[in-house]
Every structure is written in C-alpha cells, then in structure tokens.
Amino acid sequence: MSTQIFPRSVKRRKAERPPAPLTASRPELIPGGSDTELRALVHGLLAFSSRLESIRAGLARCIGLTPIQYTTLISVAHLETAGGVSVNQLATHLQLSGAFITIETGKLLKQSLLTKQPDPADRRRVCLNTTPKARHLLATLAPTQVAVNDQLFEFLDAASFRRLRAIVDSMNSCANRALSRLSYLSESERPA
C-alpha cells in the first residue's frame, strides 16, 4: 500500500504554478517578499467585521430595530448627553451621509423613539433627542450589551484598548483614501 497522497504529476503541476501576484508593494506589508501575512490580516479583519455586524444585528433584534436604526438610536443617546444632536453631527459621528441619517432618523421619529426640536441657538437646525420609550428600550438592552461587549473585547487590557482605538481611527482614514483611489483607478481603467 502506497503512503503517497497525491500522484507525482499533481505535485509536479503544483510546483510549476507561478506565484499569485503580490497585493501590496510596501515592504512593511510584504515581509520576506510575500503578502501572505497581509492577506491573513485582511481575511481576519473581514471575519471580525462580519461577526461585529452579526452582533449589531442581534442587539438590534433584541429591541425590535434594524441594525442601522439601533446604531443611530444608541449614538443619539450617547451624543445627547452634551445637548441636542444635529443630523450633521450624527452623520459625522457614524461616518454616513446626512441624507441617509435623515431617512433613518425619520423612521425612528415615526416609532416615537426620537424627537426633533428646533435648535434654540440656530432655528435653521434641528436637534434630535431620545424619548423616554427609547431610553427604556436601551436600558433593558444594556445588560446584554455589557455581557456581549465584555466577551467581544476580553483580549484587551487598558493600554491595548487605547492603542486599538487609535489604530482603528487611522484604519478608517486610510480606508477612506483607499476607496477614493479605487474609485479613481476603476474609472480610469474603464474602456471609453
């Protein structure tokens, strides 16, 4: 009985295949001339992102909201401690467009989870605030959030939490520039 798993012809064909093209050129990203670690990092981030989205969706379901409604509502609840929250302030905080936030806050207004009042300092602007109903929903969800977030980030100590927070901010800035570059490159590569 042979212990050979693959026939020699398969091994030979595998060895003759050229390597996949590199996906980065910065030396920091291709140690030893290989992008294997970079690809592993990207795939790990994608897996984490998917799980984070699933967690957000699960928390939203607990209080009968969609994921973006949950994110919008909890963001208003946290931001309003410093006063009324404008649509632009919320859009900037969530890194989404003002038009999209207007649509989503409209849905929360219809559910009596947010109120919209004119800003006393600038009558052209409106301020969003949570309602008692919204604050009650978020209060009932808080123990679940605590348990889930403690588990999700259990690997962090205080110093690594601060470092990760700074890294994520930098990653988002870089991601925005990378999206702009991708848009430019994909436009320039289209046939006329």
Residue pairs with C-beta under 8 A, 6 or more apart in sequence:
22 30
22 33
22 34
22 35
23 35
23 38
23 39
24 30
24 35
24 38
29 35
29 37
29 38
30 38
31 37
52 152
53 67
55 148
55 152
56 67
56 70
56 71
57 67
58 148
59 70
59 141
59 144
59 145
59 148
60 66
60 67
60 69
60 70
60 71
62 141
62 144
63 70
63 137
63 138
63 140
63 141
64 137
65 73
68 104
69 104
69 107
69 108
71 94
72 90
72 94
72 101
72 104
72 105
72 108
73 108
73 113
73 114
73 130
73 134
73 137
73 138
74 138
75 85
75 90
75 93
75 94
76 85
76 90
76 105
76 114
76 128
76 129
76 130
77 130
77 134
77 135
77 138
79 85
79 89
79 90
79 93
80 128
80 129
80 130
83 127
84 117
84 119
84 127
84 128
84 129
85 127
85 128
85 129
86 119
86 125
86 126
86 127
86 128
87 98
87 101
87 102
87 105
87 126
87 128
88 98
90 101
90 105
90 128
91 97
91 98
91 100
91 101
94 101
95 172
105 114
105 116
105 128
108 114
108 134
109 115
109 116
112 131
112 133
113 130
113 131
113 133
113 134
113 137
114 128
114 129
114 130
114 131
114 134
115 128
115 129
115 130
115 131
116 126
116 127
116 128
117 126
117 127
117 129
118 125
118 126
118 127
119 125
119 126
119 127
130 138
153 161
156 164
